Amino acid sequence: MRKILLSVLPVLGLGLAQIQVKHELGTLSLNAPAKRVVVLEYSFLDTLLALGVTPVGAATGTQGGDRGLPPYLRARAEGVTSIGSRAQPSLEAILSVRPEVIIADAFVHRDLIPQLQRIAPVVAFQSRRGSFDDLSQQVLDIGRMVGKEAQARQLLEDQERLLQKARAFANPKAPPLMTAVSTPNSFTVHSNESFIGSLLERLGRKNLARPQNNQTQYELSLEGLVALNPATLVVFTAPDETPIVRSWARNPLWTRLEAVRRGRVFEFDRDNWTRGRGPLATRFILAELINSGLLADKPAGGSFAFKAP
Amino acid sequence: MIKATHRPKHSSIPLLALLLCGLGILALGTGAVRMSPAEVVQALLGPHDETQARILYELRLPRILVGALCGALFAASGAILQGVVRNPLASPDIVGVAAGAGLAAVVNLMLLPNTPAWLLPVGASAGALAAFGLVYVLARQSGEVLPIRLALIGVAVEASLDGLRRLILVRADDSIAQALIFLSGTVYGADWERLFRVLPFAAVLIPITLLLHRRLDVLSFGDETAKSLGMRLEPARLVALALAAGLAAVAVMGVGILGFVGLIAPHAARLLVGPRFGLLLPASMLLGALLVVAADALGRGLIPPIEIPAGLLTTLVGAPYFLYLMRKTGRVR
């Protein structure tokens, strides 16, 4: 009896022929996999490209402080039509590529969703504020939407294997670390529930920072940093900017930081590490993580050591 | 009597209207998907490509109409203020409209983080009106509001409300900063819904303003003249100022705070048609509409698909014009 039921169920499913994807705004139903997709965040672009799907449009423009495609994605995303920036995507450009689905960020595009919905059905995920698990789930959801569920599962399995490998490098006795993005005028802590924070926790490195007021990322001053006094500090910067943390390093307080005394201040590219957040980015991050010695709690060396002024 | 040098130039009005129509058609063709004026007319009237028509009807047309309408509202507000305060440098900002709107929007977001997107601009324009009320009450002294006092108090109130807004923002969630983008003055994302939100208020305020043009004339002659012509000065001034604040507040609802439109448009209109409000108001409104539609079209067309906020472009034009005006008025004295 049970066997019959099990064999009938897929047939029933085929009869309805519907793809259902739960997201922050509700549930999206599709009769067939979406062929024309517009993405408004880099993690969605990364995910689609990893699945071998080229979106008909992506928000890769530079505007309002947006820095364009992260370097690790540049070669792969060549030829993807830009429909403006993430903060202000061009509605005309989106309409002109005739999407079947638009994938938006539930936080960044909150106020824009009614306008987007008039163009095509909108799926909204927590990308900017999502954790590593959230973003992995999105790989599956996006895979289902474009009819590549098997490939998505494969991607996640491969990723899981890589994570296990990386985990073997982690020193279980290492003290908690702190991760932050530094721009010329800000120092933004990424807590244990941010993408990068939760990825590092998954790999066995505890994060000192918890979310504040429900924010997984928040700004901190030099004083705040000294008060928390992390034993390992990981800063994400851009090579074409002079991050504020570089000027902090001239302050006598800086040398009192445990991480500075232990020589555990690491520096990575912020575009690659915090803006991609997809399966391709994860692969890139894991490789650099292992090479840098961060997981093993070795002193920062070579190109991954913080460049003091 | 009045100097006869300003011959009323009735011909300017139809000319400006024609110019606005032409610019509108050009603007309809500008953006991420370019269309020639002929293609625009074809898509609007004849058989057309579905995508092109959707871009025109759903995105560009409402956007241009919102821009034109709000530009006109800002300009009318500025025209009234420049007349009543009798200073060519006056603009809606001097009655606290911009800072009031900004503060109200921030408070609104702090108290109701999940405020629906439409409520925010409505709250902001209520804040603009409240700020005007504050300026008026503070500027009133022994039953009278002197223009110079109004201008000074206006600047002070503007500065303090703006300071308060920044103070609150320092401690605020970054999602609030995100939601406040609209305040920076942009027609981005304007749709029919937004047009129909602004339209009823505009449809009431604009005719009232036009009907009152003679009273505005009298007010702009100066207190003594107005009194000698038998006008009850204070009530008339209150009505004029409230009207100006209302016009600007409604415009904020549509496009946020578009810098300098309320300053340049009426000033340029005065150069074109003279100081009489019968012509000055329509000319200002047409120029204000032209300015915003042009700024928005440029913003969309310069480096598509990137969008430059219209407010940025109007400020780019407005700030030098303001400096030029300051030098000029300085020299006259």
Interface residues (C-beta under 8 A of the other chain):
Chain A: G61 T62 Q63 S82 I83 G84 S85 A87 Q88 P89 S90 L91 E92 A93 L95 S96 R98 F107 V108 R110 D111 L112 P114 Q115 R118 I119 N213 Q215
Chain B: G31 A32 V33 T51 R54 I55 E58 L59 R60 A117 D173 D174 S175 Q178 A179 I181 F182 Y188 G189 D191 E193 R300 P304 P305 I306 E307
